[in-house]
Amino acid sequence: MADTTPAAGTDAQPAEQGVGAWPGGPAQWPTGDHYDPQLLAEGDRRNVEDRYRYWRIEAIIADIDTRRHPLHVGIENFGHDFNIGSVVRTANAYAVAGVHIVGRRRWNRRGAMVTDRYQHLHHHASIDDLVAWSVQRDLPVLGIDKVPGSVPIEGFAMPRDALLLFGQESRGLSPEARAACAAILHITQYGSTRSMNVGAAAAIAMHSWALQHAGAPTSATGGVQRDVRQ
């Protein structure tokens, strides 16, 4: 990849993200209820796929809802962990059915980079509440943590309908969470650190599920696309 870093001493600025106003003014705007007039007039600088440029948030959610995966993701929230935002952002990238915050209702949204607007979020006051919810929907809970008795995620046959549960950064899954899991999986590591960041672990776990159940991406589900105005 070419180095796009501005040379020292120059006034070069990084390319602006997204697209500007739709050219030609209102008379040239595309039609459809999914378009947002303000974005058409001012430009769309959001971090969204090109096919969603100028779309209203509600329209984007509705479109993703037609093809969300039957995977749910849960994470314990006892210490305002900034990694929760990263988990939510990855869950959005994989179009999971829902993200479940367990414990404190408030969580650090900074790492989500506003992707939480496009994701279905659920709150559960305790692990017992989450388990009751998952039992009603016949969703096995799979913990992701490197603890005695856990098995490698590599080669593990994950159920298509499932809930992946992650613990707090630094402390991992709580004893209550471990007891509620049908299985606890760990990610095989090869270096010196005992564990990895929960945000990174969540991304690997979701990708592992996707390799088994999501299928190859298409232009309708995340393929590389041209700018909508080209």
Secondary structure, DSSP 8 states (H G I E B T S, - for coil): -------TT-------SSB-S-TT-GGG----TTB-HHHHHH-B-SS--GGGTTB-HHHHHHHHHTS-EEEEEEEEESS--THHHHHHHHHHHTTEEEEEEEE-S----GGGTTGGGGS-EEEESSHHHHHHHHHHTT--EEEE---TT-EESTT----SSEEEEE-BTTTBS-HHHHHH-SEEEE----SS-S---HHHHHHHHHHHHHHHHT----TTTT-----TT-
